[in-house]
Amino acid sequence: MTAAAGLGYSLSGPSLPHSGTVPPAHSPSDPVEKREVLEPVPDGEVPQRIRMPSVGVDAPVQPVLLGPDQQLDVPESPAVVGWWSAGAAPGSRAGTVVLAGHVDTRSAGPGAFFEVADLNPGEIVEVISASRTTRYRVEALRSYPKDFLPMDVFERTGRPRLVLITCGGRFDDGIRQYEDNVVAYAVPA
């Protein structure tokens, strides 16, 4: 499962980050039978916007699922971010909230997640639903080759956290996609 989120505005995407410590979905001491279980998402908790004040992002969010190719079907518009609706909702006591967005497109230029690679540990990300604003603190940024995106970014149980996924690295014009995924990991603030 990979997250295809860039369509190639430029020949080289955002720099490939590697900073901070990735917060684990589970602690080795968490017994499997005692792990929190993902709860159904009430309508009022469905994310509607994401804000990243430090990089000037304020974008709408819409629910998405995996497509037939097992990739997240990110919204077509680069200005809109996709929330993996089979995962956790913002503010959930367990599981990973996954938001994925385009880094850019040839036709529209920079996307909502163009600046994700510029986030720094300690910066705040806000996810807004109809009933509340949930704040997260960035802990780490990583880049992974698309075929090696860690499966635990889609963890539905365990400690609450937020994962932002976009594209980065070199753009392969032959297959019309970036070679890497840029991932920002955050925990409740």
N, C-alpha and C positions, 0 to 999 in steps of 0.2 A: 504494500500500500504506500503510495507516495502522494504528495500534494502538488499537483501541477498548478502553479499560480502566476506564471509569467509568460508573456507572449512575445517578448523580444523587442523592446523599444530601442535598446542599444546593443552593441556587440559585447559589452562586458557589463555585468550587473553590479549591484552594490558589492562592496568589499566583503570578504568572507570572515565573519567575526568568530572570535573564540575568547570569551571573557567570562568571569564569574564561575560559580559552582552550580551545576545542574541540580535542582531539588528533586530527590527521588520520589517516584509515585508511591513507593512502599519502603519502609525501613526493613532491613533484614530481620529485625526482631518482631515485626508485625506478624502474628500467626494468621494464616490464611482464613481460618474460621472466625476470626474477630475483626476482619477488615470491614470498614463501612461499605455499604452497598449503595449503588446509584439509585436515587429516587426519581419517580416520574417528574417531569418538568411542568409545573403549573403555568397556565397561559401568561400570567403576570410576570413570570421570571424569564421568558424568552428574551434574549438580548436584542436590543433595537439599535444601539450605537456603541461605538468604541471611541474613546478619547485617549490620546497620548500627548499631553500638553508639552512635554519636553521637545518633541519633534514636530509639533504643529498639526497633529492628526485629529480629525473629528469626522468620523465616517459612519454611514448607516450599516446595519448588520441584517442579514436575512438567513434563515435556516437552510442548510444544505445536507445532503447525504452522500454516500459513496456512489459513484457511477458504476456501470458494468465493468469498467476497467480497474475497479478497486481504487480509484483516485477520487479525492474529494471533488465534487462538482462545484467549484467556486463560482460565484455569480459572474455572468458575462461582463457586466460593467466593472471596469477597474476601480471605480469610485466606491464600490460596495464590497463589504467583507462578508465572508460566509462563516456561519457558526455550525459546527458539526452537531446536529440535533440528536444524534444517537449517543452523544457524550453527556457530560455534566453541564448544568446550567450555572451561570455566575452566582456565587454565594452558596452553592451546594456544599454540604459537609463532607462530601467524598467525590473523588474522580477528577478528571482533567477536563477543563473547558478548552475546546480547540476552536480557534478562529484562524481562518486562512484567507489570504487576499493576494491580488495581483501586485507584483512589484511594478509592472508597467505593461503597456501594449504598444504596438507599432502605430495604431490609429489614434490613441488617446494620450500617449505619453505616460508620465508617472502615475502609478496607481496608489490606492489608499495605503498600501504597505511598503511604499518605496523607501521610507525612512526607518523601517524596522531594524535594519542592520546598524543604524546609528544610535539605537537605544543603549543605555549604560546601566550596569547593576545599580540598584537603588532608586531608579526613576519609577514614576507611578503611571499605571495604566488603569483607566476607568472603563468598566463595561456597564452600560445603562440599560435597564429593562423598564417596563411600565411601573413596577412597584419599588425599584431601588437602584442605587448606583453602588456597584461593588468595586472596591479599589484593590489593585494588586501591585506588588513591588517587584520589579525586574530583578532576577537573581543571576541569570546567565544568558549568553548568546552563543549559539553554535551554528556551524554549517556542516551539512552532510551531503554526500553525493545522493542524488534522487533515489537510487536503488537501495540506499542504506539508511533511510530515515528510520530512527528507532521506533519500534512498535509501541513502546511504552508512552509515546506522546498521545496515543489513543486509549490510555488506561481509563477504564470506567469505574474502578474502585480505588481505594487507597486515599492518600492525603489530597486535600483540595489544592489545585494549582491551575494556572492558565498557561496555554501554549499558543504562541502566534507563529504561523508558518507562511513563508513567502518564498520566492525564488531568488537566486543570486549566482554569483560566479560567472563563468563564461557562457555566452549565448551560442548555441549550436544552430546555425542557420539551416543546416541540412534537415534537422528534425524539428526545428522551430520551437526550441525550448531551452531554458537554462539548464546547466549541468547539475546544479546544487539546489538544496533547500536551505534557507536561513531560518533558524528557529530561535525565538525568544521565550525563555522560561520565566514564569513569575509565580509568586505565592501571595496569599491574602495579606493585605497591608494592615 
